[in-house]
Every structure is written in structure tokens, then in C-alpha cells.
Amino acid sequence: MATVANVQQSENKPVASGVTEWVTRARDYIQDLRGEMARVTWPSWSQVRSTTGVVLVAIFLFAAYFAVVDVVMSRFVQRIFATFV
């Protein structure tokens, strides 16, 4: 919550110092970002291909599983409705 002293202090602050402060913070952020990105261990192209293959196979297996479950459940529900109608 802003107090009267904080509001008066921000009103007396020149606009140029706010812009300079923003530029300084942005520059520091970019420098920190570059430092963190330099420490990242990037996967090799063969690792990317193999993990992508695993993901694609898993997607198709899950799709097939859910298709089978959908067919079985829909037939089960149809039999229940046919029994009571």
C-alpha cells in the first residue's frame, strides 16, 4: 500500500532516472540470461531424434488404446440401453 511519503518521493523523482533505471535493469537481465544460457547442456541431434521418436510412438499407442476403450465402452452402453428399452 502506498504511503504519503512513498507517493511524494516518486513524484519528486525525475523521469530520466526512471528510464535509466529501466535500461540498467534490462541490460542486467539480458546479461544474466546469456550467462544462464551458456550453462545449459544442450542435447545432441541424435538424442533429439530418438526422444522425438519415443514421444511419437507413445502418442500413437495411447491413441490406439483410447480408441479400443472407446469402442468397448460405447458397445457396453448400447447394450445397457438396448436391455432397458
N, C-alpha and C positions, 0 to 999 in steps of 0.2 A: 504494500500500500504506500502510495506516495505521501510524504510529509511535506509541509510547507517549506522546510529547509531544502529538501531534495528538488522541489519544483523551482525554487528561486535559484538554486545552484545550476540547474540545467538551463534556465533562461539566460543566465549570465555567460554561459559557455559559448564561445564563438563557433560559427558554423564550420569554419575552415579546420578547426581542431577535430571536429566530429568526422569530417571527410578523411583527414589524415589518419585518424584512429581506425577508421574502417579499412582504409587501404593497407595499413600496417597489419591489421588482423587478417585480412585476406591473403597478404603475402606470407605471413607466418603459417596460415593454414595450408597454402599450396606447398610450402617447403616441407611441412610435416607430412603431407600427403605423398610427396615424392620420396621422402625417406622411408615411409611405410611400404610403398610400392616396390622399392628396391630390395626390401627384406622378404618379399613374397616369394615362395617357392612355386614356380610355375610348372605344370605337368608337361611332359613331353608329348609330341604329336601322337605317338603310338598309345600312350596312356589315354589321351582324349578319345581316340578312335575306339579303343577297347571298352571304355566305360560308356561311351555313347551306344555301342552295340549291346551292352548289357541292359541299358535302360530301354532301348527299343524292343528287345526280346521280352523284357518284363512287361512292357505295355501290352504287347500282343498276347502274352499269356494271361494277364489279368482280363483283357477284353474277352478272350475265349471263355475264361472261367465265368465271368458275369453273364455272357450270352447263354451258356448252359444253365446257369442258375435261373436266369430269366425265363427260359423255355420251360424248365421243370416247374417253377412256381406258377407260371401262367396256366399250365395244364392242370396243376393241382387246384387252383382257384376255379377253373372252369368246371372241373368235376364236382367240386363242392356246390357250385351254383346249379349244375345240372341235377344234382341229387335233391336239392330242396325246391326246385321249380317244377 
